[in-house]
Amino acid sequence: MITLKLTCTAVIAVMLTGCAHQPPVSGPHAGAPIEITLLHINDHHSHLDQDTLTLTLPDASGVARPVQVPTGGFPRVISALRTLGDQQPNVIRIHSGDAVTGDLYFNLNQGQADADLMGLACFDTFTLGNHEFDSRDQGLAGFLEMLERTPCPPVVLSANVRFGANSPLSPAVRPNAVKPYTILERDEQKIGLIGVTIAGKTKNSSRPDPDTHFLDEQNTVQEHIDELRAQGVNKIIVQSHIGYNRDRKLARNLRGVDVIVGGDSHSLLGPPDLQALGLKAEGPYPTVERSADGHPVCVVQAWQYAQVVGRLAVRFDENGIVQSCQGQPWLLAGTSVTHNGKPLPANERQAILSALEANPVVLLTEPARDAQGLLAPYAQTKQRFGEQVLVRNTSNLCLRRVPGTTLDPARSALGTVCNENPHVIAHGGDVQQLVAQALLDYGKHYFEAEIALQNAGGVRIDLPAGPVTVADTYATLPFKNQLVRIDIYGHELKASLEEGLDALLVNRGSGGFPYAAGLRWNVDLGKSKGERFSALEVDDAQGNPAPLQADQRYRLVTIDFLADGASGYRTLGNLPAERKVNTGLDYTQAFLDYLHTLGKADKPLERLPTRAYSTQSFKESNR
């Protein structure tokens, strides 16, 4: 079933008249007015299965209540692309990057499932995101070969990547694998599409080859806009993977650009109807800026994880000037709604579905059957892998949010074996400490992190002695947290730790208690705020301890939940944006890789040495 709604509240229309016209492009490609329809996604990160979102919807009595709704999944994306493009003029299908990394589908086949589904979606163009480089240039080359073998491969774009001489994607080896731009024809008119990849983040937080580099985004894009216009192409779309705020700045600084279709920041844009569902839009869809030459630029993005397909209709006049852009993100939803995991009574279900269907940003759609069939063997492999044993655990690894005997004494589901364990009482949760260590190892691998920080509440289960499966990993870390790289001074880090303790002592919530790797401390709850953490020491590159220096800058890896200031970590949330990089790397994947590496080396999983525990001593008396 597919339901498509077009209402006044669902469409943001921007009429753009009275602009100072740029000089018309002369030559054979300057033509009549034209309207094009852009269908786009970004940052699906190998999330090919449907997900479940908790949305707020009115029940039969009109009272808003949280319900769980199946959403997204690539078979639903393909269904929506077909429906939204049906009978629309001059459709162009765009993927704005980060197709891979983030789900077991990628780990199992290095992107083959993604490539097959993207080929069925039949995107016209695909921009390289930073995570396309996570497996070096060789991994990217392999993924592009997979795409090329599909019946409908996209043109792969990135204007600012410069592959090194030793790269398998160097111009000498594969000169046309990645192009700076392409020109498409619609209604006998030429439309230029330029790709751009975020430079610093890709170089510093992903793993391109050492001699592969990325040029300045703005200068490179402007160079290619000028090149296209010199060829008589006067309708220019930049499909970027640099983030929403950077896209807005880019729009204001470029000349001759008309539309920016973005990715990287996982930004949900749209009307207030999203808020009624309990979702928060980062800005309007489209966001309209003015270019350096005074003309309108329509900026859009389509959230994340194959949950949304954006549709933007852009009308150009005969000189290639944007006259209007209108559209919205479509949240792709199914009809199997539940409440707290239980089916709803028939009348409640019907009321919820009616409210869901009436919301102007929701597209009720069933997954495309051919896409489900194509995905099925990969899904079966993934399910079997979920049952796969990663490593053998030689002892019970206990869950405990807070050390001591009074603040979190009965957290473990394993009972007294953990709750009364002297080591757990003295130093805290074994599982939390393992997760912090896994984050540090992952952060070191990708961007030379020195310290990792994880909150206690982000880790959910014990790991009893015996086999540990992939499914256990996802039960341990069930949230959709991503890793953030932060440049942080020692005094800011200590203030953050104190705030995590405040969440416990002031707000009576144990979830914010800090666990770290590469950093150790003593805690005395009887002391004043600012003095409760002492003997803080950091491991240097050789593993030797050194005192934490207040004025020294450290490279921290943590989860976006904390980086955004949640669980009371206000200092982290208030750090300048230029010192924080959301890598897009999944924190569950970091833990899975940690366990998988142990298993491959035929090593058992066991409690870390006491010296590796962040809390070396914990004093709770005299509070």
C-alpha positions in Angstrom: 0.0 0.0 0.0 1.3 3.4 -0.9 -0.4 6.6 0.2 0.8 9.9 -1.2 -0.4 13.2 0.2 0.1 16.7 -1.2 -1.2 19.4 1.1 -0.4 23.0 1.7 1.3 22.3 5.0 3.4 19.5 3.5 5.0 21.7 0.8 7.3 24.6 1.5 7.2 26.7 -1.6 9.6 29.6 -2.1 8.7 32.0 -4.9 11.8 33.7 -5.9 11.0 36.8 -8.0 12.5 40.2 -8.3 16.1 38.9 -8.3 18.9 40.7 -10.0 19.4 38.4 -13.0 22.9 37.0 -13.7 23.9 37.3 -17.3 22.2 34.6 -19.4 24.3 31.8 -20.6 24.6 32.0 -24.4 24.9 29.0 -26.8 22.8 26.0 -27.6 21.9 25.0 -24.1 20.2 28.2 -23.0 16.6 27.3 -23.4 13.0 27.5 -22.3 11.8 27.4 -18.6 12.1 24.0 -17.1 11.1 22.2 -13.9 13.2 19.3 -12.5 12.4 17.0 -9.7 15.2 15.8 -7.4 14.7 12.6 -5.4 17.5 12.2 -2.9 18.9 10.3 0.1 22.1 10.5 2.1 24.0 8.7 4.9 22.2 5.4 4.7 25.3 3.7 6.3 24.5 0.2 5.2 21.2 0.3 7.1 19.2 -1.8 4.7 16.7 -3.2 7.1 13.7 -1.3 8.3 14.0 0.3 11.7 11.5 1.1 14.4 10.9 4.7 15.5 8.9 5.9 18.5 6.5 8.5 17.2 3.9 10.6 19.1 0.4 10.1 17.6 -3.1 10.7 18.9 -5.1 7.6 19.9 -8.9 7.1 19.6 -9.6 9.6 22.3 -7.3 12.2 20.8 -4.6 11.8 23.5 -1.1 11.9 22.1 0.8 8.7 23.0 4.2 7.2 22.0 3.9 4.3 19.6 6.4 2.2 17.7 6.2 2.4 13.9 8.3 0.5 11.4 10.2 3.0 9.2 12.7 3.1 6.4 14.8 0.3 5.1 16.2 0.2 1.6 13.3 -1.8 0.0 11.0 1.0 1.2 13.3 3.6 -0.2 13.2 1.9 -3.6 9.4 1.8 -3.4 9.2 5.5 -2.5 11.7 6.5 -5.3 9.4 4.8 -7.8 6.2 6.3 -6.4 7.5 9.8 -5.8 9.1 9.9 -9.3 6.0 8.6 -11.1 4.6 11.2 -13.5 7.0 13.9 -12.1 8.8 16.0 -14.7 12.5 15.5 -15.4 13.5 13.3 -12.4 17.1 13.1 -11.1 17.9 10.6 -8.4 20.8 11.6 -6.1 22.7 9.8 -3.3 24.8 12.3 -1.3 27.3 9.9 0.3 28.1 7.6 3.2 26.5 4.6 1.7 28.6 2.2 3.8 29.9 1.5 7.3 27.5 1.3 10.2 25.7 -2.0 10.0 26.6 -5.7 9.8 25.6 -5.8 6.1 28.8 -3.9 5.3 31.0 -5.9 7.7 29.8 -9.1 6.1 30.4 -8.3 2.4 32.2 -4.9 2.2 29.3 -3.2 0.6 28.0 -5.8 -1.9 24.5 -5.7 -0.5 24.5 -1.8 -0.6 25.8 -1.8 -4.1 23.1 -4.3 -5.3 20.3 -2.3 -3.7 21.7 1.0 -4.9 21.8 -0.4 -8.4 18.1 -1.4 -8.1 17.3 2.1 -6.9 18.9 3.4 -10.1 20.5 6.6 -8.8 21.8 9.0 -11.4 24.7 10.2 -9.3 26.4 9.2 -6.1 28.8 11.5 -4.1 31.7 10.0 -2.1 31.2 10.5 1.6 34.0 10.3 4.2 33.0 6.8 5.2 33.5 5.5 1.7 37.2 5.8 2.6 37.1 3.7 5.8 38.7 0.7 4.2 41.4 2.6 2.4 41.4 3.4 -1.3 41.4 -0.3 -2.0 38.1 -0.8 -0.2 36.6 2.1 -2.0 37.8 0.7 -5.3 36.2 -2.6 -4.6 32.9 -1.0 -3.7 32.9 1.1 -6.9 33.5 -2.1 -8.9 30.5 -3.6 -7.2 28.4 -0.6 -8.2 29.6 -0.8 -11.8 28.5 -4.4 -12.1 24.9 -3.5 -11.2 22.3 -3.0 -14.1 21.9 0.7 -13.3 25.2 2.1 -11.8 25.3 5.8 -10.7 27.9 8.3 -11.9 30.3 8.6 -8.9 31.3 12.2 -8.1 33.8 14.1 -6.0 35.5 17.1 -7.4 38.0 17.7 -4.6 39.5 14.2 -4.1 43.0 13.7 -5.5 43.9 10.0 -5.5 47.6 9.4 -4.9 49.9 7.8 -7.5 49.9 4.5 -5.5 46.1 4.4 -5.1 44.1 1.8 -7.1 41.9 4.8 -8.1 44.7 7.0 -9.3 44.0 8.6 -12.7 46.7 6.4 -14.3 44.8 3.2 -13.2 41.2 4.2 -13.3 40.8 7.6 -14.8 37.0 7.7 -14.9 36.0 5.9 -11.7 35.3 9.1 -9.9 34.4 12.3 -11.8 34.3 15.9 -10.6 31.0 16.5 -12.3 28.6 15.1 -14.8 26.1 16.7 -17.2 22.6 15.2 -17.5 20.0 16.1 -20.1 16.4 16.6 -19.2 13.8 17.9 -21.7 16.7 18.6 -24.1 18.4 20.9 -21.5 21.7 20.3 -19.8 22.0 20.2 -16.0 25.4 20.1 -14.3 25.9 18.1 -11.1 29.1 18.6 -9.1 30.2 16.3 -6.2 32.2 17.4 -3.2 33.5 15.5 -0.2 34.3 16.9 3.2 38.0 17.4 3.2 39.5 17.6 6.7 37.1 15.1 8.3 37.8 12.5 5.6 41.5 12.9 5.8 41.7 12.9 9.6 38.8 10.6 10.7 38.5 8.1 7.9 41.3 6.1 6.2 42.2 7.3 2.7 45.6 6.2 1.5 48.4 8.5 2.8 49.0 10.1 -0.6 45.3 10.7 -1.4 44.3 14.2 -0.6 41.3 16.5 -0.6 41.3 20.1 -1.9 39.4 23.0 -0.4 35.7 22.4 -0.9 34.6 25.9 -1.8 37.4 26.8 -4.2 37.2 23.4 -6.0 33.4 23.6 -6.5 33.6 27.2 -7.8 36.3 26.2 -10.3 34.0 23.5 -11.7 30.9 25.8 -11.7 32.9 28.2 -13.8 33.9 25.4 -16.1 30.4 24.2 -16.6 29.0 27.6 -17.3 31.8 28.2 -19.8 30.3 25.1 -21.6 26.9 26.7 -21.6 25.4 24.8 -18.7 23.4 27.3 -16.6 21.6 24.9 -14.2 24.0 23.8 -11.5 23.4 21.3 -8.7 26.1 20.7 -6.1 25.6 17.3 -4.3 27.7 17.7 -1.3 28.9 15.6 1.6 30.0 18.4 3.9 27.1 19.0 6.3 24.1 21.2 6.5 25.7 24.3 8.1 28.7 24.1 5.7 26.2 23.7 2.8 24.5 27.0 3.8 27.8 28.8 4.0 28.9 27.3 0.7 25.6 28.5 -0.9 26.3 32.0 0.3 29.9 32.1 -1.0 29.6 30.5 -4.4 28.6 32.1 -7.7 26.4 30.4 -10.2 25.1 27.6 -8.0 21.3 26.8 -7.9 20.8 23.8 -5.6 22.8 22.0 -3.0 21.7 18.4 -2.1 23.6 17.6 1.0 24.7 14.9 3.4 27.2 14.2 6.3 25.5 16.0 9.2 22.4 13.6 9.2 20.2 16.7 9.2 16.4 16.3 9.4 14.9 19.3 7.6 11.2 19.9 7.2 8.0 21.6 8.4 6.4 21.8 11.9 4.5 18.6 11.1 7.6 16.7 12.1 7.4 18.1 15.7 3.9 16.7 16.0 5.4 13.3 15.6 8.0 14.0 18.3 10.8 14.6 15.7 12.8 17.8 15.6 13.8 19.5 12.3 17.1 21.3 12.1 15.8 23.8 9.6 13.2 24.2 6.8 13.0 22.0 3.7 14.2 23.6 1.5 16.5 26.1 3.2 16.9 29.0 0.8 20.1 31.1 0.8 21.4 33.8 -1.5 24.6 33.1 -3.5 27.5 35.5 -3.8 26.0 36.9 -6.9 22.6 37.5 -5.2 20.6 34.6 -6.5 18.5 32.0 -4.6 20.1 28.7 -3.7 17.9 25.8 -2.5 19.6 23.7 0.2 18.2 20.2 1.2 19.2 17.1 3.0 17.3 13.8 3.9 18.2 12.8 7.4 19.8 9.3 7.8 19.7 5.5 7.7 17.2 5.1 4.8 14.4 6.6 6.8 13.6 9.5 4.5 13.4 10.3 0.8 13.6 14.0 -0.1 11.7 15.3 -3.1 12.4 18.8 -4.4 10.8 20.4 -7.4 12.9 23.3 -8.9 11.6 25.6 -11.6 14.1 27.5 -13.7 13.4 30.4 -16.0 14.8 30.5 -19.6 18.1 31.9 -18.2 18.6 29.2 -15.7 17.6 31.3 -12.7 15.7 29.5 -10.0 12.1 30.8 -9.8 10.8 28.5 -7.2 11.8 25.4 -5.2 9.3 23.4 -3.2 9.2 20.0 -1.6 9.6 18.1 1.6 11.2 15.1 3.3 9.0 12.0 3.2 9.3 9.8 6.3 8.8 6.2 5.0 6.5 4.3 7.4 4.7 0.9 7.6 1.5 0.0 9.2 2.5 -2.5 11.9 2.2 -0.1 14.8 2.7 -1.3 18.4 2.8 0.2 21.9 5.6 -0.9 24.2 6.1 -4.0 21.9 2.4 -5.1 22.1 -0.3 -4.9 19.4 -2.9 -2.2 19.7 -6.6 -2.9 20.0 -8.3 -2.6 16.6 -9.9 0.8 17.3 -6.7 2.2 18.7 -4.7 0.9 15.8 -7.0 2.4 13.3 -6.9 5.8 15.0 -3.1 5.8 15.1 -2.9 4.8 11.5 -5.4 7.5 10.5 -3.3 10.1 12.3 -0.1 8.7 10.8 -1.6 8.8 7.3 -2.9 12.3 7.8 0.5 13.7 8.8 1.8 15.6 5.7 5.4 14.3 6.0 4.6 10.6 6.3 4.5 8.3 3.3 2.9 5.0 4.1 4.5 2.5 1.8 5.3 -1.1 1.7 8.8 -2.3 0.7 9.4 -3.1 -2.9 9.1 -6.9 -3.4 12.0 -7.1 -5.9 14.2 -5.3 -3.4 13.1 -7.5 -0.6 14.0 -10.5 -2.8 17.4 -9.1 -3.6 18.1 -8.4 0.1 16.8 -11.7 1.4 20.0 -13.8 1.1 22.1 -11.0 2.6 19.6 -10.7 5.5 19.7 -14.5 6.1 23.5 -14.3 6.3 23.3 -11.3 8.6 20.8 -13.2 10.9 23.2 -16.2 11.0 26.0 -13.9 11.8 24.0 -12.5 14.7 24.1 -16.0 16.1 27.8 -16.3 15.5 30.1 -16.5 18.5 32.6 -13.8 18.4 34.7 -14.7 21.5 34.6 -17.0 24.6 34.2 -15.3 27.9 36.2 -17.0 30.6 34.5 -15.3 33.6 31.4 -13.2 34.4 31.8 -9.6 33.3 29.6 -7.6 35.5 27.4 -4.6 34.8 27.6 -1.9 37.4 27.1 1.8 36.8 28.6 3.2 40.0 31.3 1.7 42.3 30.6 1.4 46.0 27.9 -0.2 48.0 25.1 2.4 48.2 24.5 4.2 45.0 24.1 1.3 42.5 24.3 -1.9 44.5 22.0 -4.2 42.6 22.5 -3.4 38.9 23.6 -6.8 37.7 21.2 -9.4 36.5 23.7 -12.0 37.6 22.9 -11.3 41.3 25.3 -11.5 44.1 28.1 -13.0 42.0 28.4 -9.4 40.6 26.6 -7.2 43.0 28.8 -8.3 45.9 32.0 -8.7 43.9 34.8 -6.8 45.7 36.4 -5.7 42.5 33.2 -4.4 41.1 32.5 -2.5 44.3 35.9 -1.0 44.2 36.2 -0.1 40.6 32.8 -0.3 38.9 31.4 -2.2 35.9 33.6 -4.7 34.0 31.4 -4.3 30.9 31.4 -0.5 31.0 35.2 -0.5 31.2 35.5 -2.9 28.3 33.3 -0.7 26.2 35.5 2.3 27.0 38.6 0.4 26.0 37.0 -0.7 22.7 36.1 3.0 21.9 39.7 4.0 22.6 41.1 1.2 20.4 38.7 2.3 17.6 39.5 5.9 18.1 43.3 5.2 17.9 42.8 3.3 14.7 40.9 6.1 13.0 42.3 9.3 14.4 44.9 8.8 17.0 42.6 9.2 20.0 44.3 9.4 23.4 41.3 9.1 25.8 37.9 7.5 25.5 34.8 8.5 27.6 31.6 6.5 27.9 28.7 7.0 30.3 27.6 4.1 32.5 24.0 4.1 31.3 24.9 3.6 27.7 25.9 0.0 28.5 23.0 -2.3 29.2 23.8 -6.0 30.1 26.2 -8.3 31.8 28.3 -10.7 29.8 28.2 -13.9 31.7 30.9 -16.6 31.3 30.5 -18.5 28.0 30.1 -17.6 24.3 29.5 -14.0 23.3 27.6 -13.6 20.1 27.1 -10.7 17.7 23.5 -10.4 19.1 25.0 -10.0 22.6 27.0 -7.1 21.3 24.0 -5.3 20.1 22.1 -6.1 23.4 25.0 -4.6 25.3 25.0 -1.4 23.3 21.5 -1.1 21.8 21.5 2.7 21.1 22.3 4.5 17.8 25.3 6.4 19.2 28.1 7.6 16.9 31.6 8.4 17.8 32.7 12.0 18.1 36.3 13.2 18.1 36.9 16.1 20.4 39.9 18.3 21.0 39.7 19.0 24.7 41.8 20.7 27.3 42.6 18.9 30.6 40.6 21.4 32.7 37.6 20.9 30.4 37.9 17.2 30.7 38.0 17.3 34.5 35.0 19.6 34.6 33.1 17.1 32.4 33.9 14.3 34.9 32.6 16.4 37.7 29.4 17.0 35.7 28.9 13.3 35.2 29.2 12.9 39.0 26.6 15.8 39.5 24.2 13.8 37.4 24.5 11.1 40.1 24.6 13.2 43.3 22.3 16.0 42.3 19.8 14.5 39.8 20.0 11.0 41.4 20.6 9.4 38.0 23.3 6.8 37.7 23.5 6.8 33.9 26.0 9.7 33.7 28.7 8.2 35.8 31.9 8.3 33.7 34.1 5.5 32.5 37.2 6.2 30.6 40.1 4.4 28.9 43.6 5.9 28.8 42.7 8.0 31.8 42.5 7.1 35.5 41.4 8.8 38.7 40.4 8.5 42.4 37.0 9.6 43.5 36.0 11.0 46.9 32.3 11.9 47.2 32.9 13.7 50.5 34.9 16.5 48.9 33.6 19.6 47.3 32.7 19.8 43.6 35.9 20.4 41.7 38.0 18.4 44.1 36.1 15.1 44.0 38.4 13.7 41.2 42.1 13.5 42.1 45.3 11.7 40.9 44.1 12.0 37.3 46.7 10.5 35.0 46.8 9.9 31.2 48.7 7.2 29.4 51.2 8.5 26.9 51.9 6.9 23.4 54.1 4.3 25.1 51.5 3.5 27.8 53.4 5.3 30.6 51.3 7.3 33.0 51.6 11.1 33.2 49.5 13.6 35.2 46.6 15.2 33.4 47.7 18.8 32.5 45.0 21.4 32.8 46.3 23.5 29.9 47.2 20.6 27.6 45.0 19.7 24.6 44.0 16.0 24.3 42.2 14.1 21.6 39.1 12.5 23.1 36.7 9.9 21.6 33.2 9.8 23.0 29.7 9.2 21.9 27.5 11.9 20.3 25.1 11.6 23.2 27.7 13.0 25.5 29.2 15.3 23.0 25.8 17.0 22.6 25.7 17.7 26.4 23.4 14.9 27.5 23.5 13.2 30.9 24.7 16.5 32.4 27.9 16.8 30.4 27.3 20.5 29.7 31.0 21.3 29.2 31.2 18.9 26.3 28.0 20.2 24.8 29.3 23.8 24.9 32.7 23.2 23.4 33.2 25.1 20.1 31.9 23.2 17.1 35.3 23.5 15.3 36.8 21.2 18.0 34.2 18.5 17.6 33.9 16.1 14.6 31.1 13.5 14.4 32.9 10.7 12.7 29.7 8.8 11.9 31.3 5.6 13.3 28.9 3.4 15.2 29.8 2.7 18.9 28.3 -0.8 18.8 30.5 -1.5 15.8 33.6 -0.5 17.8 32.7 -3.0 20.5 31.9 -5.7 18.0 35.3 -5.2 16.3 37.1 -5.3 19.6 35.5 -8.7 20.5 35.9 -10.0 17.0 39.6 -9.2 17.0 40.1 -11.2 20.3 38.2 -14.1 18.8 40.2 -14.1 15.6 43.4 -14.2 17.6 42.0 -17.1 19.6 42.2 -15.1 22.8 39.5 -15.2 25.5 37.5 -12.3 26.7 38.4 -11.5 30.3 38.3 -8.7 32.8 40.8 -6.0 32.1 43.7 -5.5 34.5 42.8 -3.4 37.5 45.2 -0.7 36.3 43.1 -0.2 33.1 40.0 0.8 35.2 39.3 4.5 35.2 38.2 4.5 38.8 41.2 3.4 40.8 39.6 4.2 44.2 36.1 5.2 45.2 35.3 6.7 48.5 31.6 7.3 49.3 31.7 7.8 53.1 31.2 11.1 54.8 29.1 12.5 52.0 
